[in-house]
Amino acid sequence: MAFRKRPLKGTKGLAEAKDNLAIEEEGDCPRCGGKSASSSIKGYISCDRCQYEWKDPNFESNKVKHVESVNSESELVRQFKEEMESGTGLSRVLGIDENLTREQQEGLTRLQDKWMEGMQGHYNAASEERKPLIINFDDDDNILDTSVGSLSILTNNFDGGEEIRIEYPGKGTEFYLLNEDTEMGWRKGRTVEETARNIASIINRSSNFVYANNEGNKILFELRDNSLDTGALVLYVDDPGSQDMVAEKDGVTLDPASVSLESDYQTAVELVLSDGVITPSEDQLLWAMRQHLDISDERHIQIIITLFGEGAQKECTGCGKMSELFIEHSAWYCNGCEMWL
């Protein structure tokens, strides 16, 4: 018996598939050799057989490439030098081209000249919404610290009732209280650093007098308005119970418990009266120091007269006006409220 070989199923289909996938050297498509057609993507070509897309080698973009020439770069450098040499460039760069005093502008110009000679300096720009309003220089044109006071968080074990006051004569007092459900209330954080950050944030957002910036457990204050007198700004901390925070100004710790000698008290009086005015918070601070040192009111007046004469004024707690000192009564009298202070 003779057997006849039968063809395998699917042989024809496999052959056709092979032909479809074969690459034709003379076609346009790099995948299957099909003809090229337009693509929906700009700058690309599509295959009419397998729909493969590839970049059109002849496509030219309409974008104009801007290439700075050596001449244009040199012109920009020349313009910058002219601005700096004109005496206004540095102030414009720092954003303080307005409200500079003559002394500050002269110092800025000298610093600018040093910069043009190749000297370098460092300026700590303000954070958050703050921008520098005052720049102070020493005799060598070094930029001085612009902070006017500080508050240090010593521990995070607050007893309750802690209060921070920021005060300016004739302009009022800002009260920042612990855990108060008000716009100017602050809260205790998990660490002293977090508490300092919370206090700085509240003061920065609400104060009309200062900007606050915390560094670790310390909060630094700078004046918000360059028309304000740095000596007149008052920082006061009311910290009942154990001491958890303390204020400092001009290197003097404003803590009644820290004074041990009358000379310490005199230093505090000099600081308080540097602007010629005793504000309500300063009056409370000096009273607490006198209680701690057992200094009489009469001796207090003698110290003030010795240091500042008879012209020292006290801000009235009732109307906010300045009161005159009457030496014979060892007190100040407010004519507006008709009462002794």
RODO-2510 file (C-alpha; in nm, 4 decimals, decimal comma):
residues 341
     n   res          X          Y          Z
     1     m     0,0000     0,0000     0,0000
     2     a     0,1345     0,3361    -0,1020
     3     f     0,1066     0,6330     0,1303
     4     r     0,0684     0,9963     0,0035
     5     k     0,2226     1,2829     0,2021
     6     r    -0,0385     1,5426     0,3108
     7     p     0,0543     1,9106     0,3485
     8     l     0,0621     2,0464     0,7069
     9     k    -0,2265     2,2670     0,8211
    10     g    -0,1536     2,6381     0,8313
    11     t     0,1460     2,6319     0,6007
    12     k    -0,0075     2,8895     0,3687
    13     g    -0,0937     3,1272     0,6558
    14     l     0,2571     3,1059     0,7961
    15     a     0,4050     3,1887     0,4616
    16     e     0,1821     3,4937     0,4213
    17     a     0,2710     3,6162     0,7689
    18     k     0,6379     3,5776     0,6890
    19     d     0,5939     3,7818     0,3735
    20     n     0,4091     4,0562     0,5633
    21     l     0,6857     4,0890     0,8210
    22     a     0,9693     4,0795     0,5749
    23     i     1,1627     4,4017     0,5355
    24     e     1,1797     4,5490     0,1912
    25     e     1,5013     4,7343     0,1398
    26     e     1,3443     4,9800    -0,1060
    27     g     1,0520     5,0884     0,1264
    28     d     1,0296     5,3964     0,3485
    29     c     0,9334     5,2392     0,6808
    30     p     1,2385     5,1272     0,8821
    31     r     1,0315     4,8484     1,0368
    32     c     0,8424     4,6856     0,7468
    33     g     0,9492     4,8761     0,4385
    34     g     0,6038     5,0217     0,3822
    35     k     0,5320     5,3547     0,2223
    36     s     0,5458     5,6746     0,4245
    37     a     0,2340     5,8779     0,4994
    38     s     0,1540     6,1887     0,6986
    39     s     0,1269     6,1525     1,0763
    40     s    -0,0999     6,3225     1,3276
    41     i     0,2106     6,4120     1,5266
    42     k     0,3913     6,7219     1,4050
    43     g     0,7419     6,6393     1,2813
    44     y     0,6747     6,2650     1,2424
    45     i     0,6013     6,0258     0,9498
    46     s     0,3645     5,7272     0,9649
    47     c     0,3821     5,3951     0,7783
    48     d     0,0724     5,3188     0,5690
    49     r     0,1167     4,9455     0,6331
    50     c     0,2081     4,8931     1,0014
    51     q     0,1334     5,2475     1,1307
    52     y     0,4813     5,2752     1,2799
    53     e     0,5840     5,6409     1,3315
    54     w     0,9303     5,7915     1,3127
    55     k     1,0835     6,1376     1,3103
    56     d     1,0779     6,3264     0,9825
    57     p     1,4450     6,3971     0,8993
    58     n     1,3427     6,6916     0,6830
    59     f     1,1263     6,8627     0,9458
    60     e     1,2382     7,2099     1,0566
    61     s     1,1021     7,3700     1,3730
    62     n     0,9626     7,7224     1,3604
    63     k     1,1184     7,8035     1,6997
    64     v     1,3795     8,0743     1,6882
    65     k     1,6800     7,9838     1,8969
    66     h     1,8114     8,2841     2,0918
    67     v     2,1866     8,2721     2,1207
    68     e     2,3620     8,5430     2,3184
    69     s     2,6543     8,6825     2,1303
    70     v     2,9774     8,7873     2,2946
    71     n     2,8873     9,1493     2,2214
    72     s     2,5468     9,1263     2,3938
    73     e     2,6996     8,9589     2,6998
    74     s     2,9624     9,2314     2,7188
    75     e     2,6908     9,4958     2,6979
    76     l     2,5051     9,3443     2,9949
    77     v     2,8252     9,3446     3,2021
    78     r     2,8880     9,7076     3,1055
    79     q     2,5347     9,8092     3,2092
    80     f     2,5718     9,6354     3,5470
    81     k     2,9017     9,8124     3,6145
    82     e     2,7474    10,1492     3,5287
    83     e     2,4615    10,0853     3,7718
    84     m     2,6992     9,9863     4,0496
    85     e     2,9300    10,2836     3,9905
    86     s     2,6345    10,5238     3,9904
    87     g     2,5848    10,4625     4,3619
    88     t     2,2334    10,3156     4,3356
    89     g     2,3001     9,9639     4,2140
    90     l     2,3612     9,7885     4,5451
    91     s     2,0610     9,9484     4,7153
    92     r     1,8414     9,8395     4,4247
    93     v     1,9777     9,4826     4,4405
    94     l     1,9056     9,4655     4,8147
    95     g     1,5584     9,6165     4,7717
    96     i     1,6215     9,9156     5,0003
    97     d     1,6308    10,2033     4,7542
    98     e     1,3841    10,4070     4,9621
    99     n     1,3923    10,5743     5,3053
   100     l     1,7684    10,5520     5,3551
   101     t     1,9295    10,8122     5,5784
   102     r     2,2254    11,0087     5,4485
   103     e     2,4633    10,8116     5,6732
   104     q     2,3225    10,4783     5,5544
   105     q     2,3468    10,5821     5,1883
   106     e     2,7079    10,6948     5,2359
   107     g     2,7928    10,3660     5,4081
   108     l     2,6186    10,1742     5,1328
   109     t     2,8188    10,3610     4,8691
   110     r     3,1470    10,2840     5,0475
   111     l     3,0528     9,9174     5,0760
   112     q     2,9600     9,9231     4,7084
   113     d     3,3022    10,0596     4,6173
   114     k     3,4662     9,7774     4,8128
   115     w     3,2488     9,5258     4,6317
   116     m     3,3574     9,6689     4,2981
   117     e     3,7184     9,6293     4,4081
   118     g     3,6622     9,2578     4,4600
   119     m     3,5775     9,2438     4,8295
   120     q     3,2907     9,0189     4,9313
   121     g     3,0398     9,0430     5,2143
   122     h     2,7467     8,8480     5,3494
   123     y     2,3948     8,9671     5,4011
   124     n     2,1352     8,7482     5,5685
   125     a     1,8163     8,8185     5,3773
   126     a     1,4909     8,8003     5,5683
   127     s     1,2668     8,4963     5,5575
   128     e     0,8927     8,4538     5,4949
   129     e     0,7342     8,7884     5,4074
   130     r     1,0020     9,0031     5,5612
   131     k     1,2401     9,2274     5,3680
   132     p     1,5216     9,4387     5,5144
   133     l     1,4295     9,7985     5,5910
   134     i     1,7352     9,9085     5,7870
   135     i     2,1040     9,8414     5,7209
   136     n     2,3577     9,9619     5,9753
   137     f     2,7351     9,9850     5,9285
   138     d     3,0235    10,0233     6,1684
   139     d     3,3249    10,2497     6,1072
   140     d     3,4805     9,9838     5,8844
   141     d     3,1599     9,9511     5,6789
   142     n     3,0798     9,6068     5,8119
   143     i     2,7094     9,5287     5,8184
   144     l     2,5906     9,5268     6,1781
   145     d     2,3296     9,3011     6,3293
   146     t     1,9869     9,4586     6,2788
   147     s     1,8126     9,2664     6,5572
   148     v     1,6786     9,4908     6,8351
   149     g     1,6130     9,2220     7,0940
   150     s     1,5551     8,8542     7,1518
   151     l     1,3480     8,6051     7,3452
   152     s     1,4931     8,2734     7,4633
   153     i     1,2797     7,9692     7,5456
   154     l     1,4610     7,8031     7,8368
   155     t     1,2317     7,5093     7,9081
   156     n     0,9103     7,3692     7,7670
   157     n     0,7437     7,3248     8,1087
   158     f     0,5078     7,6208     8,1068
   159     d     0,2912     7,6725     8,4153
   160     g     0,0210     7,8749     8,2394
   161     g    -0,0341     8,2505     8,2204
   162     e     0,2896     8,3223     8,0310
   163     e     0,2713     8,6493     7,8401
   164     i     0,4953     8,8269     7,5899
   165     r     0,4567     9,2013     7,5395
   166     i     0,5937     9,4087     7,2540
   167     e     0,5441     9,7770     7,3234
   168     y     0,6255    10,1134     7,1705
   169     p     0,5706    10,4507     7,3449
   170     g     0,2618    10,6286     7,2169
   171     k     0,1729    10,3429     6,9793
   172     g     0,0445    10,0800     7,2188
   173     t     0,1192     9,7306     7,3466
   174     e     0,0857     9,3931     7,1743
   175     f     0,0009     9,0998     7,4040
   176     y     0,0909     8,7421     7,3042
   177     l    -0,0500     8,4842     7,5469
   178     l     0,0022     8,1107     7,5885
   179     n    -0,2831     7,8871     7,4665
   180     e    -0,5205     8,1767     7,4140
   181     d    -0,7937     8,1112     7,1614
   182     t    -0,7255     8,4426     6,9902
   183     e    -0,5433     8,5605     6,6820
   184     m    -0,2392     8,6589     6,8915
   185     g    -0,2305     8,3477     7,1105
   186     w     0,0539     8,0978     7,0826
   187     r     0,0806     7,7315     7,1751
   188     k     0,3458     7,5094     7,3304
   189     g     0,5227     7,2766     7,0887
   190     r     0,6709     6,9351     7,1478
   191     t     1,0191     7,0877     7,1931
   192     v     1,1563     7,4303     7,2878
   193     e     1,2564     7,4813     6,9252
   194     e     0,9024     7,4108     6,8061
   195     t     0,7603     7,6448     7,0710
   196     a     0,9986     7,9197     6,9562
   197     r     0,8903     7,8614     6,5979
   198     n     0,5222     7,8859     6,6950
   199     i     0,5775     8,2122     6,8841
   200     a     0,7812     8,3624     6,5983
   201     s     0,5110     8,2684     6,3488
   202     i     0,2340     8,4356     6,5516
   203     i     0,4362     8,7524     6,6116
   204     n     0,5464     8,7705     6,2488
   205     r     0,1858     8,7462     6,1369
   206     s     0,0340     8,9890     6,3865
   207     s     0,2888     9,2468     6,5012
   208     n     0,2901     9,6055     6,3766
   209     f     0,6267     9,6739     6,5365
   210     v     0,8674     9,3865     6,4682
   211     y     0,9548     9,0918     6,2489
   212     a     1,0395     8,7688     6,4317
   213     n     1,2799     8,4969     6,3212
   214     n     1,3646     8,1946     6,5340
   215     e     1,7056     8,0309     6,5539
   216     g     1,6734     7,7147     6,7593
   217     n     1,5246     7,8110     7,0958
   218     k     1,5853     8,1824     7,0364
   219     i     1,3559     8,4371     6,8703
   220     l     1,5225     8,7427     6,7164
   221     f     1,3326     9,0668     6,6577
   222     e     1,3898     9,3348     6,3944
   223     l     1,1963     9,6579     6,3535
   224     r     0,9218     9,6450     6,0940
   225     d     0,9426    10,0184     6,0214
   226     n     1,2703    10,2057     5,9856
   227     s     1,1095    10,5193     6,1273
   228     l     1,0849    10,3539     6,4693
   229     d     1,3562    10,4131     6,7304
   230     t     1,5378    10,0956     6,8289
   231     g     1,5907    10,2275     7,1814
   232     a     1,2196    10,2881     7,2318
   233     l     1,1030     9,9348     7,1545
   234     v     1,0038     9,7420     7,4670
   235     l     1,0211     9,3636     7,5156
   236     y     0,8628     9,2289     7,8311
   237     v     0,7996     8,8741     7,9514
   238     d     0,5568     8,7932     8,2305
   239     d     0,6477     8,4401     8,3367
   240     p     0,4714     8,3336     8,6578
   241     g     0,5922     8,0201     8,8322
   242     s     0,9167     7,8637     8,7171
   243     q     1,1184     8,0564     8,4611
   244     d     1,0611     7,9182     8,1115
   245     m     1,1556     8,2144     7,8933
   246     v     1,3488     8,5385     7,9191
   247     a     1,3830     8,8528     7,7058
   248     e     1,7068     9,0309     7,6235
   249     k     1,7845     9,3702     7,4737
   250     d     2,1217     9,5319     7,4030
   251     g     2,2935     9,2494     7,5897
   252     v     2,0891     9,3079     7,9063
   253     t     1,8732     9,0240     8,0382
   254     l     1,5287     9,1619     8,1230
   255     d     1,4607     8,9281     8,4139
   256     p     1,3804     9,0680     8,7614
   257     a     1,5249     8,7597     8,9301
   258     s     1,8605     8,7964     8,7520
   259     v     1,9573     9,1267     8,9179
   260     s     2,1610     9,0918     9,2372
   261     l     2,3205     9,4352     9,2856
   262     e     2,2006     9,7938     9,2613
   263     s     2,4447     9,8389     8,9748
   264     d     2,2455     9,5764     8,7838
   265     y     1,9338     9,7827     8,8441
   266     q     2,1067    10,0976     8,7222
   267     t     2,2007     9,9166     8,4008
   268     a     1,8363     9,8224     8,3530
   269     v     1,7263    10,1831     8,4147
   270     e     1,9776    10,3069     8,1568
   271     l     1,8366    10,0625     7,9032
   272     v     1,4743    10,1481     7,9816
   273     l     1,5301    10,5239     7,9630
   274     s     1,7554    10,5231     7,6561
   275     d     1,4655    10,6891     7,4722
   276     g     1,3692    10,9129     7,7672
   277     v     1,0369    10,7337     7,8331
   278     i     0,9225    10,4690     8,0812
   279     t     0,6383    10,2688     7,9271
   280     p     0,3836    10,0707     8,1354
   281     s     0,5633     9,7400     8,0746
   282     e     0,9023     9,8942     8,1557
   283     d     0,7525    10,0414     8,4732
   284     q     0,6299     9,6953     8,5737
   285     l     0,9723     9,5443     8,4992
   286     l     1,1562     9,8043     8,7098
   287     w     0,9043     9,7642     8,9932
   288     a     0,9646     9,3874     8,9998
   289     m     1,3407     9,4465     9,0082
   290     r     1,3042     9,6905     9,2977
   291     q     1,0999     9,4353     9,4883
   292     h     1,3703     9,1759     9,4303
   293     l     1,6500     9,4100     9,5448
   294     d     1,4469     9,5972     9,8095
   295     i     1,5066     9,9365     9,6469
   296     s     1,2697    10,2127     9,7632
   297     d     1,0759    10,4374     9,5255
   298     e     1,2727    10,7364     9,6560
   299     r     1,6035    10,5670     9,5702
   300     h     1,4550    10,4754     9,2299
   301     i     1,3865    10,8445     9,1591
   302     q     1,7377    10,9416     9,2735
   303     i     1,8905    10,6908     9,0306
   304     i     1,6800    10,8266     8,7436
   305     i     1,7712    11,1894     8,8202
   306     t     2,1405    11,1001     8,8523
   307     l     2,1407    10,9237     8,5154
   308     f     1,8956    11,1343     8,3138
   309     g     1,8102    11,4498     8,5052
   310     e     1,4541    11,5708     8,5627
   311     g     1,3312    11,5263     8,2053
   312     a     1,2501    11,1560     8,2227
   313     q     0,8887    11,0935     8,1226
   314     k     0,6457    10,8152     8,1992
   315     e     0,3700    10,6976     7,9667
   316     c     0,0292    10,7112     8,1332
   317     t    -0,1420    10,3733     8,1614
   318     g    -0,4804    10,5413     8,1222
   319     c    -0,4542    10,7734     7,8210
   320     g    -0,1117    10,6846     7,6798
   321     k     0,0153    11,0438     7,7017
   322     m     0,3490    11,1442     7,8546
   323     s     0,3565    11,2493     8,2191
   324     e     0,5893    11,4931     8,3943
   325     l     0,8150    11,3979     8,6842
   326     f     0,7638    11,5832     9,0140
   327     i     1,0735    11,5260     9,2243
   328     e     0,9195    11,6524     9,5466
   329     h     0,6525    11,3812     9,5228
   330     s     0,8814    11,1110     9,3803
   331     a     0,6188    11,0409     9,1148
   332     w     0,4846    11,1405     8,7759
   333     y     0,1561    11,3220     8,7210
   334     c    -0,0733    11,2883     8,4171
   335     n    -0,2584    11,6112     8,3483
   336     g    -0,5024    11,4428     8,1107
   337     c    -0,6176    11,1791     8,3588
   338     e    -0,5418    11,3961     8,6640
   339     m    -0,3737    11,1144     8,8529
   340     w    -0,0339    11,0238     8,9963
   341     l     0,1661    10,7451     8,8375
***
